[in-house]
C-alpha cells in the first residue's frame, strides 16, 4: 500500500524542474506517514505507548523536513503547505484503510473461533 504512494509522491514532487531535494523530502514524508497511518489503524491508539510513538514519529518528521539546518544535513528541502496537505490526506486515508482491514481481520478471526 505504501510503495506506490512513496514512488508517486517522489515523481510528482520531482516535477519538470527536477528538484531532487524536494522529491526526496516528499518520499521520506510519505514513507513515515504511511508507517504512522498503519500504526494508527492497527493499534487504534488504545494505549499511551502507541499514541506517543505515532506522535513522536510525526513530530520528528516535521522537524527533520522543516528545520533548515536539519533538512540541509539530510539533503531535503522544506515542503510547501500544499505538500503538507497531501501528506495529511495520505495519513488519514492509510489510517482509515488499515483500521478497516484490522476490524475485518478481527471479525474474520472471531467467526473462525466458533
Number of C-alpha atoms within 10 A of each C-alpha: 10 16 12 9 15 22 16 15 23 23 17 15 22 18 12 8 7 12 14 17 20 23 24 22 26 30 24 18 24 26 19 20 26 24 18 23 26 25 20 23 20 20 16 16 15 10 9 8 11 17 16 12 15 20 13 13 15 17 11 13 17 15 14 22 24 18 12 15 12 15 17 15 9 14 16 23 22 21 18 10 9 9 17 14 11 14 20 15 13 18 21 19 15 23 23 17 16 22 20 14 15 17 13 12 12 12 11 11 11 10 9 8 6 5
